[in-house]
Amino acid sequence: MVAPTVDAAVPGRDGLIAFTRSVFPESSQIYVVRPNGRGLRQLTHRRRGAIAPAWSPGGKRIAFTAPGRLSPLHVFVKRLGGGVRQLTHGKDAFMQPTWSPDGRWIAAIRGRWVRGRSHESLVAVRADGSRIRVVFTGRELSLEYPAWSPDGRSIAFVKTDIDLQGADPNIYVVPAEGGAARKIDRFDSQEQPDWSPDGRLIAYSWGFGLGWDDIHVIHPDGTGDRALTDDVSIVGEGWPAWAPSGRRLAIARLGGIWTLAADGSRLRRLTNPRGTAGDLDPSWQPR
């Protein structure tokens, strides 16, 4: 399956943390846990797995990525205490959902095979699945990790730029209605962006070359970049997800889900999977 994503935080009280639990060689599933580490439970039980949870602004639904009947990945929506509805259909793949703040749209990455090659685009899908519009068109295997801004005007995403020096993932911001994308300048790799609830910061995973090592925050205009974590060891920290209150973030670290304060202090472990399992890709429920 494709790598999961993170979705933008919606202002509110801090609820449950949803995340992907990957168990090799079994299928990944979505779990939830309370911010104090209690109440761990499995939310999905899909035969072919489920990844990339994204809470709706009202905190009552979760969008996620899973294989459809005919194999391509699609976006599904599960209502808490209710059933699951497939949102996207067809031969194209749709993955890594993120909700608009008003709950009317879900942005996702669409993969379309043309003459044996996958061409990706950032699209917005009506929350009822009735309409799809293209926001930004990328190149082959170049787009991932969309995150909708809290004011609804912009979508951050990662585009892998390829030049003579190699491949380099960079964060871009594009108007939600479509248009020219603006690169947030930063050296090395930037992945998995997530807007703070007040829209003033974007948290992201920073890495030297491909891969992620530490959690950084940066202003949407590209200024004020700073590290929240700066582990001198080889421990990788990624997939930041803001709490709706803006006071903490959830991250993936050492195979589990952790939280830390917005200034990078008070690191706390919530989950500790066993064996070949690994937890990643958290999404924090607004209440």
C-alpha positions in Angstrom: 0.0 0.0 0.0 1.0 3.6 -0.4 2.3 5.6 2.5 -0.4 7.2 4.7 -0.9 10.9 5.2 -1.8 13.5 7.7 -4.7 15.8 7.6 -5.1 19.4 8.8 -6.1 20.0 12.4 -9.5 21.6 13.1 -9.9 23.9 16.1 -11.8 22.4 19.1 -11.3 20.2 22.1 -8.9 17.2 21.9 -10.6 13.9 21.3 -9.4 10.5 20.3 -6.3 9.9 18.2 -6.8 7.6 15.2 -3.8 6.0 13.6 -2.7 3.2 11.3 -1.3 0.0 12.8 0.8 -1.9 10.3 1.4 -5.6 11.0 3.7 -7.4 8.7 2.7 -9.5 6.8 -0.9 -9.0 7.8 -3.1 -6.1 6.6 -2.9 -2.7 8.2 -5.9 -1.5 10.2 -7.1 1.8 11.8 -7.1 2.0 15.6 -8.0 4.8 18.1 -6.6 5.7 21.5 -7.3 8.4 24.0 -4.7 11.2 24.5 -3.7 9.6 27.8 -2.8 6.3 26.2 -5.9 4.4 27.4 -8.9 2.9 25.6 -6.9 1.4 22.7 -9.3 -0.3 20.2 -9.4 -1.4 16.6 -11.8 0.6 14.5 -11.6 -1.2 11.1 -11.6 -4.9 10.3 -11.2 -4.9 6.6 -9.9 -8.1 5.0 -7.5 -6.2 2.7 -6.6 -3.5 5.2 -7.2 0.2 5.8 -4.8 3.2 6.2 -4.6 7.0 6.4 -7.3 8.0 8.8 -8.6 11.6 8.7 -11.2 12.9 11.1 -14.0 15.0 9.8 -14.4 18.6 11.3 -17.3 17.4 13.4 -15.4 14.5 14.8 -18.2 12.0 13.8 -16.7 10.5 10.7 -13.3 9.2 9.5 -12.1 9.1 5.9 -9.5 6.5 5.1 -7.8 4.7 2.2 -8.4 1.1 1.4 -8.5 -1.2 -1.7 -11.8 -1.4 -3.6 -13.3 -4.6 -5.0 -11.4 -4.3 -8.2 -8.0 -3.6 -6.5 -7.4 0.2 -6.9 -7.1 2.2 -3.7 -10.1 4.3 -2.9 -11.4 6.7 -0.2 -14.0 5.4 2.2 -15.8 7.2 5.0 -16.8 5.5 8.3 -19.3 7.0 10.6 -18.6 6.4 14.3 -21.1 3.8 15.5 -22.3 3.3 11.9 -21.4 1.8 8.6 -18.8 2.5 5.9 -19.4 4.1 2.6 -17.1 4.1 -0.4 -16.6 7.6 -1.7 -14.6 7.2 -4.9 -15.0 4.6 -7.6 -13.6 3.6 -10.9 -10.2 2.5 -12.3 -8.3 5.5 -10.9 -6.7 5.2 -7.4 -7.7 7.8 -4.7 -5.7 8.0 -1.5 -4.5 10.1 1.4 -7.8 12.0 2.2 -8.0 15.3 4.1 -11.2 17.1 4.9 -12.1 20.8 4.2 -12.9 22.7 7.4 -16.6 23.0 6.4 -16.8 19.2 5.9 -18.1 19.6 2.3 -15.0 18.4 0.4 -12.3 15.8 0.8 -9.0 16.4 -0.9 -7.0 13.4 -2.1 -4.3 12.2 -4.4 -5.6 10.6 -7.6 -3.4 8.2 -9.5 -4.3 7.5 -13.1 -2.5 5.0 -15.4 -1.8 6.4 -18.9 0.2 4.2 -21.3 1.7 2.2 -18.5 2.6 5.1 -16.3 1.0 6.6 -13.2 0.1 10.3 -13.5 -0.9 11.9 -10.2 -3.0 14.9 -9.4 -4.4 16.6 -6.3 -8.2 16.6 -6.5 -11.1 17.6 -4.3 -14.1 15.3 -4.0 -17.5 16.3 -2.7 -18.1 14.7 0.7 -21.1 12.8 -0.9 -18.9 11.7 -3.8 -21.0 13.5 -6.4 -18.3 15.7 -7.9 -14.5 15.7 -8.5 -12.4 18.6 -9.5 -8.7 18.9 -10.1 -6.7 21.3 -7.9 -3.2 20.6 -9.1 -1.7 18.3 -11.7 1.7 16.7 -11.0 4.0 14.4 -12.8 4.5 10.6 -12.5 4.6 9.5 -8.9 5.3 13.0 -7.6 2.4 14.1 -5.3 1.5 13.0 -1.8 0.4 14.1 1.7 -2.3 16.8 1.1 -3.4 18.9 4.1 -6.2 21.4 4.0 -5.7 24.8 5.8 -8.0 25.7 8.7 -9.4 28.7 6.8 -10.3 26.5 3.8 -8.4 28.6 1.3 -5.3 26.5 0.7 -4.0 23.0 0.5 -0.5 22.0 1.4 1.0 19.0 -0.2 4.3 17.4 -1.0 5.8 17.3 -4.5 8.9 15.4 -5.2 11.1 17.5 -7.4 13.6 15.7 -9.6 16.8 17.3 -11.0 20.4 16.4 -11.7 21.1 16.1 -7.9 18.3 13.5 -7.4 14.8 13.4 -6.0 13.8 15.9 -3.2 10.4 16.0 -1.6 9.2 19.6 -0.9 6.1 21.2 0.6 4.0 23.3 -1.7 0.8 25.4 -1.0 -1.9 25.8 -3.7 -5.2 27.6 -3.6 -8.0 25.2 -2.7 -9.9 26.3 -5.9 -6.8 25.5 -8.0 -4.0 27.6 -9.5 -0.3 28.1 -9.2 1.5 26.2 -6.4 4.0 28.0 -4.2 7.0 26.1 -2.8 7.9 26.6 0.8 11.7 26.9 0.6 13.7 24.6 2.8 16.8 22.5 2.3 16.7 18.7 2.5 13.4 16.7 2.5 10.1 17.9 3.8 7.2 15.5 4.2 3.9 15.0 5.9 2.7 18.6 6.4 -0.1 19.5 8.9 -1.5 22.9 9.6 -1.8 24.2 13.2 -5.5 24.9 14.1 -4.8 28.7 14.0 -3.2 28.4 10.6 0.0 30.1 11.7 2.3 27.1 11.4 2.8 24.0 9.4 4.4 21.0 11.2 6.3 18.6 9.0 8.7 15.7 9.0 12.3 16.8 8.1 14.9 14.5 6.8 18.4 14.7 5.3 17.8 13.3 1.9 14.8 10.9 1.5 13.2 9.7 4.7 12.3 11.6 7.9 14.3 12.2 11.1 12.8 15.1 13.1 9.7 17.2 13.5 9.9 20.9 12.4 7.4 23.8 12.2 7.5 26.6 9.7 5.2 29.5 8.8 3.2 29.1 5.6 5.3 31.9 4.0 8.5 29.8 4.5 9.9 31.8 7.4 10.6 30.9 11.0 11.6 27.3 10.5 12.6 25.5 13.7 13.0 22.0 15.0 10.6 20.7 17.7 12.6 17.5 18.0 16.3 17.2 17.4 17.2 13.6 18.4 21.0 13.1 18.2 20.4 9.4 17.8 19.1 7.6 14.7 15.5 7.6 16.0 13.1 8.7 13.2 10.2 11.0 14.2 7.5 11.7 11.6 3.8 12.1 10.7 3.0 15.1 13.0 -0.6 15.8 13.7 -1.8 18.8 15.6 -4.2 18.5 18.5 -7.4 20.6 17.9 -6.5 22.7 20.9 -3.1 23.5 19.3 -1.3 22.6 22.6 0.2 19.3 21.5 1.1 17.2 18.5 0.9 13.4 18.0 3.8 11.8 16.1 5.1 8.4 15.1 8.3 7.4 16.9 10.0 4.1 17.7 7.1 2.1 16.2 4.5 3.8 18.4 2.3 6.9 18.7 3.7 9.6 21.0 2.6 13.1 21.9 4.6 16.2 22.7 3.9 19.8 23.6 3.7 22.5 20.9 7.2 23.7 22.0 8.7 20.2 21.6 8.8 19.4 25.4 7.0 16.7 27.4 7.4 13.8 25.0 5.0 11.0 26.0 4.5 7.5 24.6 0.8 6.3 24.0 1.1 3.0 22.2 3.7 0.3 22.2 2.8 -2.4 19.7 4.5 -5.8 19.8 6.3 -8.0 17.3 6.2 -6.8 13.8 3.5 -4.2 14.4 4.2 -0.5 13.9 1.9 2.5 14.6 2.0 5.6 12.4 0.0 8.3 10.7 -2.0 9.8 13.6 -5.1 12.0 13.2 -6.6 13.9 16.2 -10.3 14.1 16.6 -11.9 17.5 17.2 -14.7 17.6 19.8 
